[in-house]
């Protein structure tokens, strides 16, 4: 059993999903560009929703079905890391955030149709795929959630140079390009 695959999807409940047709393909990357990715955050009172989508290369260092044992280990390690969002998206302890839902998906396992589509165009040798993760957190003392630090994510996955962040919170809607050097978000 894969302990990371939570049965309940939360895309449908994300605030920023409301105006996109995102039931089957939430947070779809506009372009698949290695080194960059998309991060959506929505803070509404105690509830913090986080949606990540990045090329698998950014996290794994490869983009094919894991073959050797080493690649399988890498995939399972990355799943473990992704399933602990508070280790990647750091919030102050005073905000008392806990994870209520976590879901990790990767296209190569979850989207056979797209995979087949790639085959039709004979790009099998250069198949690209994304990894997506959705989280729902509950922050008891949300008024103390004054910043979210993405630097642990960039340190864990150095193949990710930048994340395009869309954030909705008490300060309104913000679009930010986050990097290791510029990793602090103020919701
Ligand atoms: Zn790729």
Boltz pocket constraint, residues with backbone or C-beta under 6 A from the ligand:
constraints:
  - pocket:
      binder: B
      contacts: [[A, 32], [A, 34], [A, 55], [A, 56], [A, 57], [A, 63], [A, 127], [A, 128], [A, 129]]
      max_distance: 6.0
